[in-house]
């Protein structure tokens, strides 16, 4: 009887030892798997971040190149205008000013593309690299998509009332989402137009963007999954609202759908 008990005890102990070893091995394998997955996720995240940085750097280079080209063109144009104005003086004496003025008008049209000159208008007033970068990126996208647009930031903005680096990143995300929504809504729209502005009033940082749309319901457009386009998931605006809710004490987001315009506004209040 005692021998049988001993055998049973040893058997149970053996099973427990095997289970323990199995549990340890399984735990170790599981930890290794999770570590591998985390490493892959981090690598993919780093890859995505690097890709976005490369894209933003390209847009910034395009912005700098555009400014340099426009500056060179304006310098040459100023030089040519002096010669043309001297010609106008002589032509005026010969009663041939109309022909020369026509020539001057044609010259202006051939050497200046109004849209190109205003591609990144007022962006230099934004003294925050991340905000400036996302706006440059989106304006370049709008320009490339040939959507009529206007961006305004008439005065220098130096003091940005961010409470943390995370909030700064989230503000960039919200602005990006707002631009993406306007671009998406403008695709295929006959009277498409986008207007955006960034300004500071009494310490408040305000960003407003509006775009032409077909009439939609304000309550509907904020629901997750709502979209007026095919092959889109419609999560953008609901995500923007969710991000803003994390900072409800100093961030206000609102949308409005009056007439043929959809307006998205973001207000960032300074902290006490």
Secondary structure as GFF3:
##gff-version 3
##sequence-region A 1 272
A	DSSP	alpha_helix	2	93	.	.	.	ID=ss1
A	DSSP	alpha_helix	97	111	.	.	.	ID=ss2
A	DSSP	alpha_helix	114	117	.	.	.	ID=ss3
A	DSSP	three_ten_helix	123	125	.	.	.	ID=ss4
A	DSSP	alpha_helix	129	144	.	.	.	ID=ss5
A	DSSP	beta_strand	149	152	.	.	.	ID=ss6
A	DSSP	alpha_helix	165	186	.	.	.	ID=ss7
A	DSSP	beta_strand	194	201	.	.	.	ID=ss8
A	DSSP	beta_strand	204	212	.	.	.	ID=ss9
A	DSSP	alpha_helix	218	221	.	.	.	ID=ss10
A	DSSP	alpha_helix	236	245	.	.	.	ID=ss11
A	DSSP	beta_strand	251	256	.	.	.	ID=ss12
A	DSSP	beta_strand	261	268	.	.	.	ID=ss13
###
